[in-house]
Amino acid sequence: MYVDKSSDRGSFGSRLGVILASAGSAVGLGNIWRFPTEVGNNGGAAFIFIYLCFVFLLAMPVMLAEFVIGRGSKANTVGAYRTLAPGKPWIVAGFMGVLGGILVLSFYSVVAGWTLHYTVESVANNLTAGQDFGALFNQFVSNPWKPLIFQILFLLMTHFVVARGVERGIERFSKVMMPVLLVIIVVLMCCSLTMPGAGDGLRYLLRPDFSKVTTGVVLSAMGQAFFSLSVGLGCLATYASYFRPEMPLVSSAFSVCVLDSLVAILSGFIIFPAVFSVPGVSPDAGPGLVYITLPHVFNEAFASLPLLGYLFSGMFYVLLLLAALTSTISMHEIATAFIHENYHLSRQRAAVLVTLICMLLGAACSLSFGPWIDVKIWNRGFFDLFDFLTAKFIMPLGGILITMFVEWYLDRQFVVDQLTNGGTLRVRGLRVLLFLIRWVAPIGVGIVFLNEIAN
């Protein structure tokens, strides 16, 4: 067994760096478009309340379990199980995390590449009124080369941060980019709330409609809470392996959950006032909302103030780009840390290898919208296949295994020591947290898993 515990492994330098990096891992494109759509379609404030309950009852316990595994082992997601359960089959969960991280980065970077393209187009003022944005989007994603170029550029941006290491790369980037992301959200929200349809948009978003709350809505909120925080893959366990011994795990996890939920909710304050300011625009367009509907909204809503529309559009796509980048960094780090520590490669070479693998797999995902649209595996293109495998199998199964490992295999005192920093911290509701990790989280994630498979 080999686990790199040398000084070049690195560590986060501050608690702020831990919270911002971990929150950045959770905050992604889904926070900006998927969460507001789920809220609008499923009871408004009623859905938000249910979602927040599951964030702290389901997703946070899984996050804490990942933190325990990561800091308790001081190793990558595979090395963690080798250290804590030598010779046991639990290591399968570690390999699942590495595979899942590579698959997610491969198909997620395709969408991130689209976002980079739209950021460039918006800054260049090419998203002007009078265009058929649906046709433009379809022409772009089906092109064999343009999406690949932007995907590669985005992966190189991710690679640059990860290759620089934990403190000089991931933490330094998070300390700059996460505050910038939050500032952009506040500015866009203030602009959006001044639009003519702001009142209708806020009512659509925040009015609690409990008549829409069904079993399906509850399961949707449960799934959104789990997937929103990126738990189950091991990226948070990998980050936790860089935590210093004095880092308070419980309060840090709570802060990450609050920050991630805040970004998701505030995104609704941007999307819906803008959408309702333009008659006839559907607020439930899903991913098409970002690349087809919103360019039209920006032009129509700011028809009398084109400069303000240009600034709003540019800032919005920069926001999306930063959200995508903070997520892909954590996915890249899962595989980079594994290769670096288990195959004795330098961090830079390990990062290069991961980037090249994801470029190749990502190219297949990108081409599945164009020249390879008829290439199917299990009746799915590469993009849909990778998404299906990670969202429906790897992430929920990983979440179940992680919580079961922490509460059913690890020594109870070891877990308590990690959560209380060896008894030096008083954690309120510790028994409740342990109960949530032991029973509620694995059962809840299991329900999410079965529901996803059924659907």
C-alpha positions in Angstrom: 0.0 0.0 0.0 1.3 3.5 -0.9 -0.2 6.7 0.4 1.7 9.9 -0.2 1.9 11.8 3.1 4.9 13.9 2.1 4.9 17.6 2.5 4.4 18.3 -1.2 0.9 17.0 -0.9 -0.2 20.4 0.2 -3.0 21.6 2.4 -5.5 24.5 2.6 -4.1 27.4 4.3 -7.2 28.8 5.9 -10.8 28.0 6.9 -12.0 30.6 4.4 -10.2 28.8 1.7 -11.8 25.5 2.7 -15.3 26.9 2.7 -14.9 28.7 -0.6 -13.2 25.8 -2.3 -15.8 23.3 -1.0 -18.7 25.6 -1.9 -17.2 26.1 -5.3 -17.2 22.4 -5.8 -20.9 22.4 -5.1 -21.9 25.5 -7.0 -22.3 24.8 -10.7 -24.5 25.3 -13.7 -27.4 23.4 -12.1 -27.6 26.1 -9.4 -28.1 28.8 -12.0 -30.8 27.2 -14.3 -32.0 23.9 -12.9 -32.9 25.0 -9.3 -35.0 28.0 -10.3 -36.8 25.9 -12.8 -37.5 23.2 -10.2 -38.8 25.8 -7.8 -41.1 27.4 -10.4 -42.6 24.1 -11.5 -43.0 22.5 -8.1 -44.7 24.9 -5.7 -42.4 27.9 -5.4 -41.5 28.6 -1.7 -43.0 25.2 -0.8 -40.4 23.5 -2.9 -37.6 25.7 -1.4 -38.6 24.7 2.1 -38.6 21.0 1.3 -35.3 21.4 -0.6 -33.6 23.1 2.3 -34.8 20.4 4.7 -33.2 17.8 2.5 -30.0 19.8 2.2 -29.4 19.6 5.9 -31.0 16.2 6.6 -29.6 14.3 3.7 -26.8 16.1 1.7 -25.0 17.6 4.7 -24.6 14.2 6.5 -23.1 12.7 3.3 -20.8 15.7 3.1 -19.7 15.2 6.7 -19.0 11.5 6.0 -16.8 12.5 3.1 -15.0 15.0 5.3 -14.4 12.3 7.9 -12.9 9.9 5.3 -10.8 12.5 3.7 -9.2 14.1 6.8 -9.1 10.9 8.6 -6.9 9.3 5.9 -5.0 12.3 4.5 -5.1 10.5 1.1 -6.9 10.5 -2.2 -10.3 8.9 -2.5 -8.7 5.4 -3.3 -5.9 5.7 -0.9 -8.4 6.7 1.8 -10.1 3.3 1.8 -6.7 1.6 1.6 -5.7 3.4 4.7 -8.9 3.1 6.7 -9.9 -0.4 5.5 -6.8 -2.2 4.3 -7.6 -5.3 2.3 -11.4 -4.7 2.3 -13.6 -4.3 -0.7 -14.6 -0.8 0.4 -11.9 0.4 -2.0 -14.4 0.0 -4.8 -16.1 3.2 -3.6 -12.8 5.0 -4.1 -12.4 3.8 -7.7 -16.0 4.7 -8.4 -15.2 8.2 -7.4 -12.2 8.5 -9.7 -14.2 7.0 -12.6 -17.2 9.3 -11.8 -15.0 12.4 -11.6 -13.5 11.7 -15.1 -16.8 11.0 -16.7 -18.5 14.1 -15.2 -15.6 16.3 -16.2 -15.7 14.8 -19.7 -19.4 15.6 -20.4 -19.7 18.7 -18.1 -16.8 20.3 -19.9 -18.8 20.2 -23.1 -21.6 22.3 -21.6 -18.9 24.5 -20.0 -17.4 25.0 -23.4 -20.8 26.2 -24.7 -20.8 28.6 -21.8 -17.4 29.9 -22.7 -18.5 30.4 -26.3 -21.5 32.3 -25.2 -19.4 34.4 -22.8 -17.1 35.4 -25.7 -20.1 36.0 -28.0 -21.8 38.2 -25.4 -18.7 40.2 -24.6 -18.2 40.7 -28.4 -21.8 41.9 -28.6 -22.8 39.3 -31.1 -26.0 38.2 -29.2 -28.1 41.0 -30.7 -31.8 41.3 -31.4 -33.5 39.8 -34.4 -31.6 36.5 -34.5 -33.0 33.0 -34.2 -31.1 32.0 -31.1 -32.5 28.4 -31.3 -31.1 27.9 -34.7 -27.8 29.5 -33.7 -27.5 27.2 -30.8 -28.2 24.1 -32.8 -25.8 25.1 -35.5 -23.0 25.7 -32.9 -23.4 22.4 -30.9 -23.7 20.3 -34.1 -20.6 21.9 -35.6 -17.7 19.3 -35.5 -15.0 21.7 -34.5 -16.2 24.9 -32.7 -17.6 23.2 -29.6 -14.4 21.1 -29.4 -12.2 24.2 -29.4 -14.1 25.9 -26.6 -14.2 22.6 -24.6 -10.5 22.3 -24.9 -9.9 25.9 -23.9 -12.1 25.4 -20.8 -10.3 22.2 -19.8 -7.0 24.0 -20.1 -8.4 26.7 -17.7 -9.3 23.9 -15.3 -5.9 22.3 -15.8 -4.0 25.5 -15.0 -5.6 25.8 -11.6 -5.3 22.2 -10.6 -1.7 21.8 -11.8 -0.6 24.7 -9.5 -1.5 22.7 -6.4 -3.8 23.0 -3.5 -2.9 26.3 -1.8 -1.3 28.1 -4.8 -3.9 26.9 -7.2 -7.3 25.6 -5.9 -7.4 27.7 -2.7 -6.0 30.9 -4.3 -8.5 30.6 -7.2 -11.4 30.0 -4.9 -10.6 33.0 -2.7 -10.8 35.3 -5.7 -13.4 33.7 -8.0 -16.1 32.8 -5.4 -16.4 36.4 -4.1 -16.4 37.6 -7.7 -19.2 35.1 -8.4 -21.2 36.3 -5.4 -20.7 40.0 -6.3 -21.9 39.3 -9.9 -25.0 37.5 -8.5 -25.9 40.5 -6.3 -25.4 43.0 -9.1 -27.5 40.9 -11.6 -30.2 40.4 -9.0 -30.4 44.1 -8.4 -30.7 44.8 -12.1 -33.2 42.1 -12.6 -35.4 43.3 -9.8 -35.8 46.7 -11.6 -37.3 45.1 -14.7 -41.0 45.6 -15.5 -42.0 42.0 -14.8 -40.0 41.6 -11.5 -43.2 41.4 -9.4 -44.7 38.6 -11.4 -41.4 36.8 -11.5 -41.0 36.9 -7.8 -44.5 35.8 -7.2 -44.0 32.8 -9.5 -40.8 32.0 -7.7 -41.7 32.5 -4.0 -45.4 32.0 -3.7 -45.9 28.8 -1.8 -48.3 26.5 -3.6 -48.7 23.4 -1.5 -51.3 22.0 -3.9 -48.4 21.2 -6.2 -46.5 19.2 -3.5 -46.7 15.6 -4.5 -44.6 12.5 -3.8 -42.8 13.3 -7.1 -42.1 16.9 -6.0 -40.6 15.6 -2.7 -38.4 13.1 -4.5 -37.4 15.9 -6.9 -36.4 18.1 -4.0 -34.5 15.3 -2.4 -32.6 14.6 -5.6 -31.8 18.3 -6.2 -30.4 18.6 -2.7 -28.2 15.6 -3.1 -26.8 16.4 -6.6 -26.6 20.2 -5.9 -23.8 19.6 -3.3 -21.8 17.2 -5.5 -21.7 14.6 -2.8 -21.1 10.9 -3.6 -18.2 11.2 -5.9 -15.4 11.8 -3.4 -14.4 15.3 -4.5 -15.2 16.6 -1.0 -13.3 13.7 0.6 -10.4 14.6 -1.6 -10.6 18.3 -0.5 -10.9 17.2 3.1 -7.7 15.3 2.8 -6.0 18.7 2.6 -7.8 20.0 5.7 -5.6 20.9 8.6 -6.2 19.1 12.0 -7.8 22.2 13.6 -10.4 22.6 10.8 -14.0 22.3 12.3 -15.8 19.9 10.0 -19.4 20.4 11.1 -19.5 24.2 11.0 -17.5 24.1 7.7 -20.1 21.7 6.2 -22.9 23.9 7.4 -21.3 27.0 5.9 -20.9 25.2 2.5 -24.5 24.1 2.5 -25.7 27.6 3.3 -23.5 29.2 0.6 -24.5 26.7 -2.1 -28.2 27.1 -1.2 -27.9 30.9 -1.2 -26.4 30.9 -4.7 -29.2 28.7 -6.0 -32.0 30.8 -4.4 -30.5 34.1 -5.5 -30.2 32.7 -9.1 -34.0 32.6 -9.1 -34.1 36.3 -8.3 -32.1 36.8 -11.5 -33.8 34.4 -13.8 -37.5 34.9 -13.2 -37.8 38.7 -13.0 -35.9 38.8 -16.3 -38.0 36.1 -17.9 -41.3 37.6 -16.8 -40.3 41.0 -18.2 -40.8 39.6 -21.7 -44.3 38.4 -22.6 -44.6 34.9 -24.0 -41.4 33.5 -22.7 -41.6 30.2 -20.8 -39.8 30.1 -17.5 -39.4 26.3 -17.5 -37.2 25.9 -20.6 -34.5 24.0 -18.7 -31.0 24.1 -20.2 -32.4 25.9 -23.3 -33.3 28.8 -20.9 -29.6 29.7 -20.8 -28.5 29.4 -24.4 -31.8 30.1 -26.3 -34.3 31.9 -24.2 -32.2 34.3 -22.2 -30.3 35.9 -25.1 -33.8 36.9 -26.4 -34.8 38.1 -23.0 -31.7 40.3 -22.6 -32.4 42.0 -25.9 -36.1 42.5 -25.4 -36.0 43.6 -21.7 -33.3 46.1 -22.4 -34.4 47.2 -25.9 -34.5 50.9 -24.8 -31.1 50.6 -22.9 -28.9 48.4 -25.1 -25.7 49.2 -23.2 -27.3 47.9 -19.9 -28.5 44.8 -21.8 -25.0 44.2 -23.1 -23.5 44.5 -19.5 -26.2 42.3 -18.0 -25.7 39.6 -20.7 -21.9 39.7 -20.3 -22.0 39.4 -16.6 -24.5 36.6 -16.6 -22.4 34.4 -18.9 -19.3 35.2 -16.8 -21.3 34.1 -13.8 -22.1 30.8 -15.5 -18.5 30.3 -16.6 -17.2 30.8 -13.0 -19.8 28.4 -11.6 -18.8 25.8 -14.1 -15.1 26.3 -13.5 -15.3 26.0 -9.7 -17.1 22.6 -10.2 -14.8 21.2 -12.8 -11.7 22.0 -10.7 -12.9 19.6 -7.9 -13.7 16.9 -10.4 -10.3 17.2 -12.0 -8.7 17.0 -8.5 -10.2 13.7 -7.7 -8.4 11.9 -10.5 -5.3 14.1 -10.3 -4.7 13.3 -6.7 -5.3 9.6 -7.3 -2.7 9.4 -10.1 -0.2 11.7 -8.4 -0.2 9.6 -5.2 -0.7 6.1 -6.4 1.6 6.2 -9.5 4.3 8.4 -8.2 3.9 11.0 -10.9 4.4 14.7 -10.2 1.2 16.7 -9.7 1.8 18.5 -13.0 2.2 15.3 -15.0 -0.8 13.7 -13.3 -2.9 16.8 -14.2 -1.7 16.6 -17.8 -2.7 13.0 -18.0 -6.2 13.7 -16.6 -6.7 16.6 -18.9 -5.7 14.6 -22.0 -8.1 11.7 -21.0 -11.0 14.1 -20.5 -10.2 15.9 -23.8 -10.6 12.6 -25.6 -13.7 11.4 -23.8 -15.1 14.9 -23.9 -14.6 15.0 -27.7 -16.8 11.9 -28.0 -19.4 13.6 -25.9 -19.3 16.8 -28.0 -19.4 15.0 -31.3 -22.5 13.1 -30.1 -24.4 16.3 -30.8 -23.0 16.5 -34.4 -21.2 14.0 -36.6 -21.6 11.1 -34.1 -25.3 11.8 -33.3 -26.2 8.3 -34.5 -23.4 6.5 -32.6 -25.3 4.9 -29.6 -24.3 2.7 -26.7 -27.3 1.2 -24.9 -29.4 3.5 -27.1 -27.5 6.6 -25.7 -25.0 8.9 -27.2 -21.7 9.4 -25.3 -22.9 12.6 -23.6 -26.2 11.1 -22.4 -24.4 7.8 -21.5 -21.8 9.5 -19.2 -24.5 11.7 -17.6 -26.7 8.6 -17.1 -24.0 6.5 -15.5 -22.8 9.2 -13.1 -26.2 10.7 -12.1 -28.2 7.5 -11.9 -25.6 5.0 -10.6 -22.2 6.3 -9.5 -23.2 9.3 -7.4 -26.1 7.8 -5.5 -24.3 4.4 -4.9 -21.2 6.4 -3.9 -23.3 8.3 -1.4 -24.7 5.1 0.1 -21.3 3.5 0.4 -19.7 6.5 1.9 -22.3 6.9 4.7 -22.4 3.2 5.4 -18.6 3.0 5.6 -18.4 5.9 8.1 -21.1 4.8 10.4 -21.1 1.0 9.9 -17.5 0.1 9.4 -15.3 2.8 10.9 -14.8 2.8 14.7 -17.4 5.1 16.3 -14.8 6.9 18.4 -12.7 7.6 15.3 -15.7 9.3 13.7 -16.5 11.3 16.8 -12.8 12.4 17.1 -12.9 13.7 13.6 -16.1 15.6 14.1 -15.0 17.1 17.4 -11.3 17.5 16.6 -10.3 15.0 19.2 -12.7 16.2 21.7 -11.5 19.8 21.6 -14.7 21.1 20.0 -18.2 20.9 21.4 -20.6 19.9 18.6 -24.2 20.6 19.3 -26.5 17.8 18.2 -23.7 15.3 17.7 -25.9 12.3 18.3 -28.4 13.6 15.9 -25.7 14.1 13.2 -24.5 10.5 13.8 -28.0 9.2 13.5 -28.5 11.1 10.2 -25.3 9.7 8.8 -26.1 6.2 10.0 -29.7 5.9 9.0 -31.3 8.9 7.3 -28.6 9.6 4.7 -28.2 6.1 3.3 -31.9 5.5 3.2 -32.6 8.8 1.7 -30.0 8.4 -1.0 -31.2 4.9 -1.6 -34.7 6.4 -2.3 -33.2 8.9 -4.7 -31.3 6.1 -6.4 -34.4 3.9 -6.9 -36.5 6.9 -8.0 -33.9 7.9 -10.6 -33.8 4.3 -11.9 -37.6 4.1 -12.0 -37.7 7.3 -14.0 
